[in-house]
Amino acid sequence: MKILVTGGLGFIGSHTVVELQKKGYEVVIIDNCSNSSIKVIDGITAITSKKPVFEQFDLREKDKVVSFFERHHDIEGVIHFAASKAVGESVEKPLLYYENNLSTLVYILQQLTQKGASNFIFSSSCTVYGQADKLPITEDAPVKAAESPYGNTKQIGEEIIQDTCKVNPSLKAISLRYFNPVGAHPSAEIGELPIGVPQNLVPFITQTGIGLREQLSVFGDDYPTQDGTCIRDYIHVVDLAKAHVIALQRLLEDKNASNYEVFNVGTGKGSSVLEVITSFEKVSDQKLNYKIVGRREGDVIAAYADTTKANSQLGWKAESTLDESLSSAWKWEQKVRNS
Ligand code: WQD
């Protein structure tokens, strides 16, 4: 069975390709390599001994999307990762984000709705909740005014899919709202490859640990939390990848599934920034050089998932601990820097 993975050379995409191949799916990747490297194909192949089919083009080119689906008319499912995802950049360049994240989604859905039965998994984000009033966060928590154009593209993207499914009963879709994906494949053949200065906490920690960065700045320790630093739900990227395969299988096999559903994908456990630092120091057996600085604009105090729905309806549960996630991230950082 052939599955299209857009953005399949990216961090979460590449780990999902590996899990799909392990389950026997034939995978086709589309990636424009704007935020990923073609070398990731070698990493995937090293893990699974199966080289995925790869086409490099930009999904904003509608005619290329149309011709792709003409050539691959036997695509049974699409997992759509391809999008710009830097919150800060989205504030500076909103039109880039609205064009890239939304026009590409529309072009793909147009092809799927012309095909008849099809299955679609959308990469969404807990960012749609903003600062939730109640923790842990359930799927029926209100979707709040987006804190950034990036977050808004995830909210609008979910609405586009929902509206399309309403009038196309043969299109079945699931939006997965990720919490904070971290870590790397245990083989260290694939992992996170941030371009430039990492915006996210864990890659900045590992780059500081390896000496690439001088010091980690902790954005605020005056929040109303146990140790004053923000709390997030850090989920191992392999656990997250497995959730995509299980969600796809639900669409392919469970005839009772409604044709549009949303699931939170997290561990259900909140960890503070200082707890993540402590975990890194433990797994790397070294002290991390960091300092407390002012708060970062737009940060929510705390966000962690209520995973009851995914646990019970998908039969999926995150397995890796924070230490295991940080340990895999550290192993990957050492591999990348020493290769
Ligand atoms: C986590 C915590 C920071 C860096 C973002 C997006 C979200 C998703 C994941 C795409 C916060 C603190 C961070 C640093 C720090 N992306 N921090 N020093 O902001 O929760 O989520 O990435 O889907 O949509 O919003 O993740 O890793 O940036 O920050 O103190 O150098 O670490 O303040 O409390 P975030 P993050």
Residues whose N, C-alpha, C, O or C-beta is under 5 A from the ligand:
A	BS01	WQD	K85 V87 S125 T127 F179 N180 Q199 N200 L201 V202 F204 S217 V218 F219 C230 R232 V273 R296 D299
